[in-house]
């Protein structure tokens, strides 16, 4: 499937006579887009990525156009984000909604053969793959586009969709993984929800507590690195990347498209804003509000989060 560039020009109300019949075969983020895809750029925090962009075309504003790689076709829009939403929906018409459809696997002998234990009242889609020696609790729903590795433990009342899980993973009860995230905007008094076409990738030996929510990626994947641990009631938004050996305490939230390095410790009830980069070996005290990037090895606390030395000095 492809879309002609002239149709995207019409969506953006962009008056252009060149490249009308150029074919666009997909959508992607600014970093990963190839020369057959379209992307968007409306945040100057991604100026360096825009200069290296390899997309065929990019929806930009009049202010951000000058930062875009000159080999990329610019499509000027008064609202690049919303117009890009509309383009994504052309390729993925149902990507803004969570599907409640499950085509259950009724052949329980398949699971018994692989030493897979399944509790009562579970629905597991026919397309889902579950690894050997995995234990699944009661009232669990595993939808389509799910792969679960071996030796995993899935607690009761868990819902998993659009996710790739490695081996030796523990997910405690009532956690939701792989649903669409919170991104949306407004146009003409109408809410336009951001499409989600990415997955959740949970690497080996991760532990996730009860009542956590981990959103699937919008354009890229949401990733939790190996041996990382989430306490209860943790919210991970779309496109978040969490490194290896991280520990995130209860009631913390990480907003969309933020990257967390390796061996990071995050105290309880901490909020981290979106589109930030948190370095390796960082420690963040409980109840902190992180609104800026944090370099490797820093210890911070407070709102806005600052070095622990400055935080304690201000408290005197």
N, C-alpha and C positions, 0 to 999 in steps of 0.2 A: 504493500500500500504506500502511496505517496501523495503529496499535496503540492500543487503548483504554487510558486512563489507569488503569483498574481493574486491568488486567493488569500494569502497571508497579508499582502499589501492592502486588500480590501478590509480585512479585519482591523488593521491598524490605521485605516483611513490615510494611507501613505500614497501620495501621488508620484508614481515612478513609472517610466516607460521601459526601462532596461530589465533584463532577466525575468520577464513575465512568465516564461515557460520553463524555467529552471525547476527541477524536481527536488522536493525535500522528502526524505524517507524516514525521518524520525526526529525526536526531541531529546535534549540532554542538557546537563548543567554546563556552566561556562568552562570548566576545566576539562571535562571528558568528551565534549561534543566533537564529532568527526566532521569531515568535509561533505557528508551527505545529510547532516542534521542542522537543526536550528536551535538557538539558545536565546537567552536574554541577559541584559546587563543594565542594572539601574542603581547599583550600590557601589560607591567609590571605594569601599573597603576591598573590592575585588579588582582594583585597577590593574595590578600586575597580571592577574589571570586573564583580564580582557586583552592585554597587549600580546599574550601568547595564545589566544584563542584560535582554534583550528576549525571552527564551525563553518558551514557554508554561508549561513546568514545569522544575524543577531538582531533582536529587537532592542532598541536603545532609545534613550531620551535625547533631546537636542543638546543636553549638557554632558552626557556621557559618551556621545558618539566619537569625540576626538581622541578618547583613550583606547578605542577598539583597534585591534589588529587591522591594518589597511587591506589585507587580503580577504577579509570577511565582508560580506555584503551587509551594510547597515540598513535597518528598517526603523525609521524614526516614528516614535509613538508618544502620545501625550501621557500614556500610562503603560509602560512596558510590561509590568508585572501582570496586570489584568489581561492585556492582549495576549501575553504568552499563555496564561491559563486557558484562554479560548483555543489557541492552537493545539495545546496538549489534549484538550477534550476532543478535538477532531480526530486525533490518532487513538485516543483511549476514552471513548464516550462514557464509560461507567467508572472512571478512575477517581471520581470525587466521592464515591459512596462505598460503604462497607457492604459486601454481599453477605446475606444471611443464609444463602443456599448451601446445603451440605448433601452430597450424594453418598450416603453412608456405606461403609464397607461391612457387609453382613457375613463374610466368610471368616468366622472367628478361629477356625482351625489354622489359618495362615499365621495368626498371632501366636497361638499356642505352640506351633512348631518352632517358632523363633524365641520361645521363652519370654514372650511379651505379656505382661499382666495388665488387664484392663478392668477398671471398676464398673460400678453400675451406672446405667443411664448415660453412657458415653456415645457421642457421635463422631466417627472418624471418616473423613472423606475418602472415596476410593482412590483418589490420586495421591493421598498422603503416604509418605514412606516413614516407617518407624523401625529403628534399629533393634538388634537383638538385646535381650536382657533389660529392656526398658519397662518401668512400672508407671502405669497411668491410673490416677485416682478416680473418684466418682464425679459424675456430671461434667465431664470434660468434653469440649468441642474442639476438634482439630479439623480445620477447613482445608480448602484446596491450596495448592502451592506451598505445602509444608514438607520439609524433610527433617526428621529427628534422628540423631545418631544413636549409638549403642550405649547401654549402661546409664540411661537417663532416668530421672525421677520427676514425674509431673504430678503435682498435687491436685486436689479436688477443685472443681469450679473454675478451672483454667480454660481460657480460649486462646487458640493460636491460629494465625493465618498469615499467609505471605511471608513465611519465615524459613530460614535455614539454620538448624541447630546442630552443633557438633556433638562430641561424645562426652559422657560423664557430667552432664548438666543437671542441676537441681533447680526446679521451678516450684515454689511453694504455692499454696492454695490461693485462688481468686485473683491471680495475675492475668492481665490481658496483653497479648503480644501480637503486633502486626496489623493493627487497625490504622485507618487514615488519621493524620495529624490534625492540628488546630488551625493551619494556615488558611486565611480567607481575606477578602477585601470587599469593598462595596462599590457598586456602580448603579446610578439611577435608583437609589433606595432598594437595591437588590443585593443580597449577599452572594458573592461568588466564591465558592470553596476551591482551594488549591487542589489540583489533581495529584494523586499519589500513585506512582508506578514502580517505586523501589520496594525493597524487602527489609526485613530485620535479619541480620546475620549475628548469631551468638556463637562464639568460638568455644573450643573445648574447655571443660572444667570450670565453667562459670556457674555461680550460684545467684539466684534471684529470689528475693523474699516475697511475702504475701502482699496482695493488693497493689502490686506495681503495674504501671502502664508503660509500654514501650511501643512507640509509634513507628510504622513502616516509613521508609524514605519517600520523599516526594519525587525527586529525580535521581538522586544517588541512594545508596543503602544506609540504613542505621546499623551501626556495628558496635558490638561489645566484645572486647578482646579477651583472650584466654586468661583463666584464673582470676578474673575480676569478680567482685561480689557486690550485690545491691541488697541493702536492708529492706525492710517493709516500707510500703507507701512511697516509692520513688517513681518520679515521672521522667521519662526520657523522650524528648520530642523528635520529630522527623529529622533525618540526615545527621544526627549526632554520631560522632565517632569517639568511642572510649577505648583507651589502650589496654595493655595487659597489666595484671596484678593491681588493679585499682580497687579501692574500697569506698563505697558511697553509703553514708548512714541515712537513717529513716527520715522521711518527709522532705527529702531534697528534690529539686527539680532542675533540669538542664534544658534550656530553650534550644530551638532548632538551629541546625548547622554549626554547632559549636564542636570543637575538637578537644578532647582530653588526652593528655599524654600517658605514658606508662608510669606505674607505681604512684598514682595520685591518690591522696586521702582527702575525702570531703566529709566534713562534719554534718550532723543532723540539721534539718530545716534550713539548709543552704539553698539559695537561688542563684543560678548562673545564667546570664543573659545570652541571647543568640549571637551567632556569627563571631564567636570569640575563639582564641587559641590558648589553651592552658598547657603549659610545658610539662616535661617529665619531672617526677619526684617532687611535685608540689603538694603542700599541705594547706587545706582551707578549714579554718575553725568553724564550729557550729554557728548557725543563724547568721551566716555572712551573706552579703549580696555582692556578687562579682559582676562588674559592668565593664571591665577592661581586660585585655590580654594579660596573662601572667607568665613570666619567664621561668625557665627550668630552676628547680630547687628552692623556689621562694616559699615562705610560710606567711600566710595572710589571714586576716580576720576582720570582721566588722562590715559596716555599710556606709559608703562603698568600701569594699575590701581593700585593705592596705597592709603593709608589712607588719608583722606581729610586734616589732619594736615600736613602730609609730603608733599602733593601736594602744599598747600599754602605756605609752608616754601620754597620749591624749586622755587616758582614763585617770591620770593622777590629778 
